[in-house]
């Protein structure tokens, strides 16, 4: 009997602190301005605007940002205007993204973000711009399956104990197959003829591809004995990835940020990626640094991050490549050649000896992405810094 009572008490304790959450959806704010501001003195700044959308209402009218104005101003009266372009898909089709040229903005002034939109004027707090940290080293390593990128950073003169990291990747890669055959189409018979090339055609074989996720990584190094980071794990990719084909480059950007900026970004990161966690912060607890100047009662959500950035590139050769088999091809019979050619397929390899011509044809055909690297997301315009290659970032 005593065991039963103890079990019931445990169950009651486990459930006593669980309350149903019934949000007042009908009273949810709609049309509240949201701002994502990344003000980078000495570089290009970006600001994105949006509005809250109520999931309770079946109808939704997009906000009108056609007459919105966004700019950065300094405490000496200087203004840096933004130019806009739409971004987003679906419900976000009308949400503008602003680019602000702050490359020549002096580093010894205070700055704030200003926005005129939705009939009101919004401003951020005034911000001092911290001097950037120093990226000491970018290194590469690998295990059996993955390549890892690590970065070491010194806090710099204005080291606050908090740094914001981001990166862009560019790599040189190749398509799965060069072109070894020429296809001639006869419109009279609506048939194609295949003949081998004297030399393989590599004109669409090599490309460059660049990726920037736009994600930032706030890091706290206040608890470390050193004034910075050593060997911080920043990125990784598979050894079978085409980043390893010939040459890979990562451009790391580092910024010193305040404790308040770090807390906001960490709370936002946990709220976005934390999942259903008991300790995930409530979205309402994420306080920004923007306010409505013309109407103090009006709510505005978001944050304007002010920083002075430094960046460094590092290159990696193909030493960690684990070759993968090329894309599988189709081996159609001759009566399918014309149809495949018309949709962009080409013959790429000869069939293996001993194939059954009644079942499969003599050539393996593949879609354009198999032989044209531009169709696989690449460009044949070489980056202007590509000849600066030095392995391992030395």
Buried (B, 14 or more C-beta within 10 A) or exposed (E): EEEEEEEEEEEEEEEEEEEEEEEEEEEBEBEBBBBBBBBBBBBEBBBBBBBBBBEEEEEEEEBEBEEBBBBBBBEEEEEBEBEBEEBEEEEBEBBBBBBBBBEEBEEEBBBBBBBBBBEBEBBBBBBEBBBBBBBBBBBBBBEEEBBBBBBBBBBBEBBBBBBBBBBBBBBBBBBBBBBBBBBEEEEEEEBBEBEEEEEEEEEBBBBBBBEEEEEBBBBBBEEEEEBBBBEBEBBBBBBBBBBBBBBBBBBBBBBBBBEEBBBBBBBBBBBEEEEEEEEBBEEEEBEBBBBBBEEEEBBBBBBBBBBBBBBBBBBBBBEBBBEEEBBEBBBBEEEEBBEBBEEEBBBBBBBEEEEEEEEBBEBBBBBBBBBBBBBBEBEEEEBEEEEEBEEBBE
